[in-house]
């Protein structure tokens, strides 16, 4: 099994695009044929270029991770020669792939290669936050702490000190692009690609920034205040604009997405904006009816239990559930609370209670031994 592209660059499989580019620049400078004395410098330099090309393209990297190195390179060769079903580039044949002839034309006549100075927004970042039910009910402000990439203050993101000596890249003559002639199904054509020596910048610097090692990006720990709206549910996300990774070429930062988890606790169950709870009542309360107190998420309310209530019956308290998140219009702004009652049969009775229940059973036409299995059957009935 040949060395995979992550090993070629010396990065982990979860490395960011910035980390991959940084590793590429170091490896390319070490094994460039113009500066390296290693016998296999040219071959290693080609593998470094290929690794960077694959791992800095989101779609190609995804396919590489799915297929694995050997299957990916085999499919890549088939796609390059027009054979088989095609590899990561798409379907087989000289015009295979998602873009057809237009993509092929752009590939060989300058499309997509070389220096790109357009501002690009940074990538979005994600983190998680857990709150309790009362915080989700009221809404609150929480703090989240995360480690994120940010533009280096020492060099203002340039990757080199302000007083570093600058010279024109000799490989691309300051163009940021290199051109090479290739034989294709269309004949001999000229292909334009990013200069590997200067990474498309067109310039080389005498030294890298000591703070960011030439990457222009450092990692910092940031603590941010997050506004949690009332009624938020588990699985929903909050977006903090421009708190993500820094953009490129003056582009804006990405956003920070915060995935919220609501810890409901042991008392309630949550079903959307509705809550469910179980309340215990006594046998006499179930028989004769009563008014009981029910603890809701925002206080205690009274609930009428009608005579003859059966264990397991459920009653609805309208508007005593969770707030409806950002609800508009005149509809109800809260969900409901569903209260399921459970009749509790006493484990022990005094003599007076025992005689009263014996009289109750006899009045119903039952001849039972109150001291024995009567209470067991009574429990089972509820």
C-alpha positions in Angstrom: 0.0 0.0 0.0 1.5 3.4 -1.1 1.9 6.4 1.2 -1.4 8.3 1.3 -1.7 12.0 0.7 -2.1 12.9 4.4 1.2 11.1 5.2 2.8 12.9 2.2 2.0 16.3 3.8 2.5 15.1 7.4 -1.0 16.1 8.5 -3.8 14.4 10.4 -7.0 13.3 8.5 -9.0 16.0 10.2 -6.6 18.8 9.4 -8.2 22.1 8.2 -7.6 23.5 4.8 -5.3 26.2 6.3 -3.2 23.5 8.0 -2.9 21.5 4.8 -1.7 24.6 2.8 0.8 25.4 5.5 2.2 21.8 5.4 2.3 22.0 1.6 4.4 25.2 1.6 6.9 23.7 4.0 7.2 20.4 2.1 7.3 22.1 -1.3 10.2 24.3 -0.1 12.1 21.3 1.2 11.8 19.1 -1.9 11.6 21.5 -4.8 14.0 20.2 -7.4 15.7 23.5 -7.7 16.8 23.5 -4.0 16.8 19.9 -2.9 19.7 17.5 -3.2 17.6 14.4 -2.6 17.7 11.9 -5.5 13.9 11.4 -5.4 13.2 15.2 -5.0 11.3 15.5 -8.3 9.1 12.5 -7.6 8.4 13.6 -4.0 7.7 17.1 -5.2 5.1 15.8 -7.6 3.4 13.7 -4.9 3.4 16.8 -2.6 1.7 18.8 -5.4 -0.9 16.1 -6.0 -1.6 15.7 -2.3 -2.3 19.4 -1.9 -4.4 19.5 -5.1 -6.6 16.7 -3.8 -6.9 17.7 -0.1 -7.6 21.4 -0.6 -10.6 20.7 -2.9 -13.7 19.9 -0.8 -15.3 17.5 -3.2 -12.1 15.7 -4.2 -11.1 15.3 -0.6 -14.5 13.8 0.3 -14.1 11.2 -2.5 -10.6 10.5 -1.4 -11.7 9.8 2.2 -14.5 7.6 1.0 -12.6 5.5 -1.5 -9.2 5.3 0.2 -5.8 6.1 -1.4 -5.4 3.0 -3.7 -8.9 3.0 -5.1 -8.8 6.7 -5.5 -5.6 6.7 -7.5 -6.8 3.8 -9.6 -10.0 5.6 -10.4 -8.1 8.8 -11.1 -5.9 7.0 -13.6 -8.9 5.5 -15.4 -10.6 8.9 -15.5 -7.4 10.5 -16.9 -7.1 8.0 -19.7 -10.8 7.9 -20.5 -11.3 4.3 -19.5 -13.7 2.6 -17.2 -16.4 4.4 -15.4 -14.2 7.4 -14.5 -12.7 8.3 -11.2 -13.0 11.3 -8.9 -13.3 13.6 -12.0 -16.6 12.1 -13.1 -17.8 9.7 -15.8 -15.3 8.1 -18.2 -14.3 9.4 -21.6 -12.5 12.6 -22.6 -15.6 14.7 -21.8 -16.6 12.9 -18.6 -17.4 14.7 -15.4 -20.1 17.1 -14.2 -19.2 20.0 -16.4 -18.6 18.3 -19.8 -16.7 20.2 -22.5 -16.8 23.5 -20.6 -14.9 22.1 -17.6 -12.3 20.5 -19.9 -11.8 23.7 -21.8 -11.4 25.7 -18.6 -9.0 23.0 -17.2 -6.6 23.4 -20.2 -7.0 27.0 -21.2 -6.6 28.7 -17.9 -9.9 28.3 -16.1 -9.4 27.7 -12.4 -5.6 27.8 -12.4 -3.3 30.4 -11.0 -3.8 33.3 -8.6 -7.2 34.1 -7.4 -7.4 37.5 -5.6 -11.2 37.5 -5.2 -12.4 38.0 -1.6 -13.8 34.8 -0.2 -15.9 34.4 3.0 -14.4 32.2 5.7 -15.8 28.8 6.6 -18.5 28.4 9.2 -17.6 26.9 12.6 -19.8 24.8 15.0 -19.9 24.3 18.7 -22.4 23.0 21.2 -24.3 24.3 24.3 -26.5 22.6 26.9 -29.1 24.5 28.9 -31.8 23.4 31.3 -35.6 23.5 30.8 -36.1 26.7 32.8 -33.5 28.5 30.7 -35.2 27.3 27.6 -38.6 28.5 29.0 -37.4 32.0 30.1 -34.7 32.6 27.5 -31.3 33.5 28.7 -27.8 34.7 27.9 -25.0 32.1 28.1 -21.3 32.1 27.4 -19.6 29.7 25.0 -15.8 29.2 24.9 -14.2 27.7 21.8 -10.8 27.5 20.1 -11.0 29.0 16.6 -8.7 30.1 13.8 -8.2 33.9 13.5 -6.1 36.3 11.5 -2.6 36.7 12.9 -2.2 40.2 14.5 1.6 40.1 14.2 1.6 40.0 10.4 -2.0 41.1 9.8 -2.6 37.7 8.1 0.2 38.2 5.5 2.3 35.3 6.8 5.5 37.4 7.0 6.9 40.3 9.0 6.3 43.8 7.5 10.1 44.3 7.1 10.7 41.0 5.3 12.6 41.1 2.0 10.4 40.4 -1.0 11.5 39.0 -4.3 9.7 37.9 -7.4 9.1 34.2 -7.6 11.6 32.8 -10.2 9.5 29.9 -11.2 6.4 31.9 -12.3 8.1 35.3 -12.8 5.6 36.9 -10.4 2.5 35.6 -12.3 1.4 33.2 -9.6 0.8 30.7 -12.5 2.9 28.1 -14.3 2.1 26.7 -17.7 2.9 23.4 -19.2 2.1 21.6 -22.5 0.2 18.3 -22.3 -1.0 15.8 -24.9 -4.8 15.5 -24.6 -7.6 14.0 -26.7 -7.9 17.5 -28.2 -4.2 17.6 -29.2 -1.3 19.4 -27.6 -2.7 22.1 -25.2 -1.3 24.4 -22.7 -2.5 24.0 -19.1 -2.3 26.7 -16.5 -2.0 25.9 -12.8 -1.0 27.5 -9.5 2.7 28.0 -9.0 3.8 25.4 -6.4 6.8 27.5 -5.2 4.9 30.6 -4.2 1.4 29.1 -3.8 0.1 31.5 -6.4 1.3 34.7 -4.6 3.9 35.6 -7.2 6.3 36.6 -4.5 8.7 35.0 -2.0 9.7 36.4 1.4 12.9 36.2 3.2 11.3 35.0 6.4 8.0 33.8 7.8 6.0 35.4 10.6 7.2 33.9 13.9 3.7 33.9 15.4 1.9 32.0 12.7 4.9 30.3 11.0 3.9 31.9 7.7 0.3 30.7 7.7 -1.3 34.1 8.4 -3.7 32.3 10.8 -3.4 31.4 14.5 -5.7 29.6 16.8 -7.2 31.5 19.7 -9.6 30.7 22.6 -12.6 33.0 22.4 -15.5 33.4 24.9 -18.7 34.8 23.4 -22.1 35.7 24.9 -25.0 34.0 23.2 -28.6 35.1 23.4 -30.9 32.1 23.9 -34.5 32.8 22.8 -37.4 31.5 24.9 -38.9 28.3 23.6 -35.8 26.9 21.9 -35.7 23.1 21.4 -33.0 20.4 21.4 -31.4 20.1 18.0 -32.0 23.7 17.0 -29.0 25.9 16.1 -28.2 29.6 16.7 -26.1 31.5 14.2 -23.6 34.2 15.2 -22.7 36.1 12.1 -19.0 36.8 11.4 -17.8 34.8 14.4 -16.4 31.9 12.3 -13.1 31.4 10.5 -11.4 34.4 8.8 -12.0 35.1 5.1 -9.4 35.2 2.4 -8.2 38.2 0.3 -10.2 40.6 2.5 -13.4 38.5 2.5 -15.6 38.5 5.6 -15.4 35.9 8.4 -17.7 32.9 8.3 -20.4 32.4 10.9 -20.5 30.4 14.2 -23.3 27.8 14.5 -24.2 26.8 18.0 -26.1 23.5 18.4 -28.4 23.7 21.4 -29.3 20.8 23.7 -32.1 21.2 26.3 -31.8 19.1 29.4 -35.5 18.5 30.3 -34.7 16.9 33.7 -36.7 14.1 35.4 -40.0 15.7 36.0 -41.2 16.6 32.6 -41.3 15.1 29.1 -41.2 17.5 26.2 -43.1 17.1 22.9 -42.4 20.1 20.8 -44.0 23.0 22.6 -46.1 20.7 24.9 -45.0 19.2 28.2 -46.1 16.0 29.9 -46.0 15.2 33.6 -47.4 12.5 35.9 -49.1 13.4 39.2 -50.0 11.0 42.0 -53.5 11.1 43.6 -55.0 9.0 46.3 -57.7 6.4 46.0 -60.3 8.7 47.7 -59.3 11.6 45.5 -59.9 9.4 42.4 -63.3 8.2 43.8 -64.7 11.5 45.1 -62.8 14.0 43.0 -60.6 16.8 44.3 -58.6 19.9 43.4 -54.9 19.3 43.4 -51.9 21.5 42.9 -49.7 20.8 39.9 -46.2 22.2 39.5 -45.6 23.7 36.1 -42.4 25.0 34.6 -43.3 28.5 35.8 -45.2 27.9 39.0 -47.9 26.0 40.8 -51.5 25.9 39.4 -54.7 24.2 40.6 -56.3 21.4 38.6 -59.7 19.8 39.2 -59.8 16.0 39.3 -63.4 14.8 38.7 -65.0 12.0 40.7 -64.5 8.6 39.3 -61.1 9.4 37.7 -59.3 6.3 36.5 -55.5 5.8 36.9 -53.7 6.8 33.7 -56.3 9.4 32.6 -54.7 12.6 31.1 -55.9 16.2 31.5 -54.8 19.1 29.5 -53.9 22.5 31.0 -54.0 24.9 28.1 -51.2 27.4 27.7 -49.0 25.9 30.5 -46.4 24.4 28.2 -43.3 26.0 26.6 -43.3 29.3 24.7 -43.7 29.0 20.9 -40.4 30.2 19.4 -40.8 33.5 17.6 -44.6 32.9 17.2 -46.4 35.6 15.1 -50.1 36.5 14.9 -52.8 36.2 17.5 -52.6 32.5 18.2 -51.6 31.1 21.6 -48.0 31.8 22.5 -47.5 28.7 24.6 -48.0 25.0 24.3 -50.0 22.9 26.7 -49.2 20.8 29.8 -50.6 17.3 29.8 -51.1 15.9 33.3 -51.5 12.1 33.6 -52.8 11.0 37.0 -51.6 7.8 38.7 -53.8 6.5 41.6 -51.6 5.4 44.5 -52.9 2.5 46.6 -51.7 2.7 50.2 -49.3 0.0 51.3 -50.5 0.0 55.0 -53.9 0.8 56.6 -54.9 1.3 60.2 -57.9 -0.5 61.6 -60.4 2.3 60.9 -59.3 2.5 57.2 -59.4 -1.3 56.9 -63.0 -1.5 58.2 -64.1 1.4 56.0 -62.8 -0.4 52.9 -64.2 -3.7 54.0 -67.6 -2.0 54.2 -67.0 -0.4 50.8 -66.3 -3.8 49.3 -69.3 -5.5 50.9 -71.6 -2.6 49.8 -70.5 -3.4 46.3 -71.5 -7.1 46.7 -68.0 -8.4 47.1 -67.1 -10.9 49.8 -63.4 -10.5 50.2 -60.7 -10.9 52.7 -59.6 -7.3 53.2 -56.4 -8.4 55.0 -55.3 -10.6 52.2 -55.6 -10.4 48.4 -58.1 -7.5 48.3 -55.4 -4.8 48.2 -53.3 -6.8 45.7 -56.3 -6.9 43.3 -57.0 -3.2 44.1 -53.4 -2.3 43.1 -53.6 -4.3 39.9 -56.8 -2.6 38.9 -55.0 0.7 38.9 
